[in-house]
């Protein structure tokens, strides 16, 4: 047994301690709050440097090291930080959330307890129109007069579902069966514990502009209100190298070379050879790779060579 054990203190993050247990409200009746956490930016640095071996000199500042790790996809040091959140979220949004199978989860049970008496409600100006070119996305909103009717019918449906559910319970129907017709707008709650690396993966997908609005709202709160306080250096690096950066495929790089060389015709030939360009009824046919590349060109202020 070690005669003189080293005394270690739990790493604390004052900025996160200030909001521990506080609810950040999301949507109309949802929330997120931090229950507990382990680690900090210092933990990431500590884990990265342990592999250097004793006696190795410190070759960079903490910020530089964390940014290097993020930039070069050295992910394991970020796994040394964990956080536990208590969330209230609509069931349809929770279905997307739970697809991330890299967390420890314990959800409110409507088999054991009566369902939470709250459903997500949609304001009259928030009804989205189905996108024509994206089967899982939306574009634009319905006018208020249509939205008003949709909101009215939504309330009728939710109230009727609640009435039927409570009627079943009052008659003694088992909770596990009485719940089966509850709408997906019903709120559920869960404890969700995840390490920082997998949380960053979750945020990269769910903060993305094409993610569904509801889960994107939760992701933005987690990132900007919680992770920013918890591991500010890692958060900064995540924004710089994951969220606000651009990456280019081999095909995109070849086209960019031609564009910068002033060879627009060659760039178009390359795109055509990649199968990106097809004209139907005098319009470009939908091609996801080309459209994603066009978004990057727009960010860079570069004209599309095929226009």
N, C-alpha and C positions, 0 to 999 in steps of 0.2 A: 504494500500500500504506500502511495506517495506520502512522504512525511510533510511536505510543505505545498499543499495544493494551491494552484493559482485561483485567486478570487475573481470571479467574472460577474459583471453587472449586466442586467438585461438592457439591451439598447432601446432607448426611448426616442420618440420623435415628438417634441412638444407641439408642433403645428398640427399633428394628427391627434394627439391627446386632447387638444382643445375641442375637437368635434366628436370625440368618442361617444357613441350613443345618440348623437343628434341626428334627427331625421332630415334628409334632403328630399323634399317633395317632388314627385314625378307624375306626369299626366294629371288626371283629375283627383285620384285617390291613392296613388302609389307612393312608395318611398324607398329610400336606401339609407342604411346607417351602418357605421363600422362598429362591430361588436368586439373584435380583438385583432391583434396583428403581431407579427414576429419579424424582426429585422428592419433594415433601413438601407440607404445608399452605402453606409459603412459596411454592412453585411455583404454586399455584392463585392466590394473591394477586398474585404477580408477573405472571402471564398476564392477569389481569383488569385490572390497572392500566396495562398497556402500551397499551391502547386509549384511555386518557384523554389521551395525548399528553404531551410534555415540558412541565414547568412546572405541571401540574395538582397542586394540593395534595392531600395525603392527607386524606380526609374521614371516615374511620372506622378503627377498629382492625381487625386481620386477622380476628379472630373474627366481628365484625359483618359484614364484607364476605363472608366465606365463607357465613355463614348467609343473607345476602341473596341470594347467587347460588343457593344450594340452594332457598330459598323461592320464588324467581321463575323457576326452571327455566332459568337461564343455565348451560348445560352445558359449553360448550367449555373454560373454564378447568380443569375437572376432568380433561379429556383430556390435560393436560400432565404428569400423573403416570402412570407405568406400573410394573407389577410382574410378575415371572416366577416362577411356582410350579412345583414338581415334585410331582406327585400320583400316588398309587396308589389306584385306584378300581375297584370291580366293573364289568364290562362293561355290565350292564343300567343301572347308574347313569350310566355314561359316555355311554350313548346319549342320556339326557336332557341331560347336561352339554353335549355337543357341538352340541346344537341352538342354543346361543348362538353365532351365527356372527360374533362381534365380537372374536375373540381370534386370536392366532397360536398354532398348535398343532403339536407334533411328538410322535407317539405311538409307543410300543414296538411293534415289528413282529414278529408271529408268523409272517410269511412269511420273515423273515430269521433270527429267533432262536427258540429253543424257548420255548414259552409259560411265563409265570410260574407257578411251582408253588405256587399259593395260590388258594383259592376262598372266597368269603364264606360263612360258616356261620351258621345261624340257631339261637339258643337256644330251648329248649323253650317258654319263656313269651313268645316274640316273634313267633309266627305270627298274622298279622292276618286278620280276617274282612272279606270284601268288603262295602262299604257298599251299602245298598239303594237309596239316593237319589243316589248318586254313582258313576258307572260307572268312574271312575279313582281312586277313593279307598277307604279302609278305615275300619272302626269296630269297636273292641273287639278282644279277643284270644281265641284258642281256649284251653280249659282245658288244664292241664299234661299230662293223660293223652293228649289228642289231639296236643298239641305235641310230646310225647316221641316218638310214632310218626312224626310228620312229620320231625323232626330225624334220626331213625334212617334213614328212607328217603332223606333228602337226602344223608346221608353215603354211603349205598350207591350212589346215582346218581353223585355226584362222584368217588368212587373208581373206579367202573366206567368212567366217561368218561376219567379219567386213564390207566387201564390200557390202554384201547383206543388212546388217543393215543400213548402211549409204545411200544406194540406196533407201530404203524404206522411210527413213526420208526426203530425198531430194524430193521424190514424194508427201510428205505430209501425209504419213501413221502415224496414232497416235502412240506416243511413247510407250504407254502401249501395243500396238500390235507389233510394229516393233521389240521390244526386245525379242520376244518369242523364237527365234532360236539362241540367244547368247550362246556360250559354257560356261560350268561350270567353266572353267579356267579364265573367266572374273573376274577382281578384283572388289570388292565392298568396301565401307567404312561404318563405324558405330561408334557411341559413345556408350560405354558399361560401365555402372556404377554398381558396385557390392560391397557387404561388404566382409570383410576379411575372415570370416568363409566360405562363399560360394565360395570365390575365392580359398581358400585352397582345397575345394572339387573338384573344376574344375582342379586345378593343380595336385592333387593326381591322377586323372584319365588320364589327358592329358600329363603329364610328364612321365607316366609309359612307360616302354620299348616296350610294345605291342601296344601303341597308334600309329595312323598313323603318318608318319614322318612329314608331313606338319604342322598339328596342334600341334604336339610335339615340333616343332621348335618354334612356337609362345609361347607355355606354358613355355618353358625353358627361353626365353627372359623375359617374365613377372616375373618369379620367381627370376632368378639370377641377372637381371638388375634393376628390379623395387621393388619387395617386399623386397628383401634383403636390399635395401636402406631405404625403408619406415618403416618397423617394423622388425629390425634385430634380436631382441630376439625371437619374435614369429616365424620368418623364421627359425632360428636355431632349435627351438623346433619342428617345422613342419618337417624339414629334419630328425631329430633324431627319432621322434616317428611315423611319417607317411611314409616318403619316404624310409629311410634307415633302417627301422625296419622290423622284421618278426613277424607274428602272426600264431598261430597254432590252428587248429580245435580240437575238442575232439578226433576224430579218429587219427589225426596226433600225438597228445600228447600221446595216448596209444601206438602207434608204437614206438615213441621216447623212451618211458620208457623201452620197451623191448630191443631196440638197445643199450641203455646205460647200461642195465643189462647184455649185452652180449648174449641175447637170440634172435639171428637172426631168427631162425626157427619160434619162436612164433610171431615175427614181421611179417614174411611172412604170417603166418596163419591169423593174424588179417587183413592184407591187402586183403587177399583172401576173408575173411568173409565180408569185406566192399564192395566187388565187384570190387576191383581195378585191380585184376590180372586175365587176360584171355589170353590164348595162341592161336594164329591163325597162322598156317603155321610156327610153331616154333619161332614165334615172339610175343612180348607183343602187344595185341590189344590196340588201343588208349583209354586212360582213363584220362580225364582232371584233376580229383582230384589227381590221382597218379602222373601225370606229373608235376603238380604244387608243390606237396610235394617233388618230386625229385629235382626241382630247389632250394628249400630251403635247402635240404640236401647238395647240391653242394656248396652253399654259406657257409654252416657250415663246409665243409670239411669232411662230413660223407659219407661213401660208402652206396650205396643202398643195403639193405639186400637181395633183390631178385636177385642180380647178383652173 
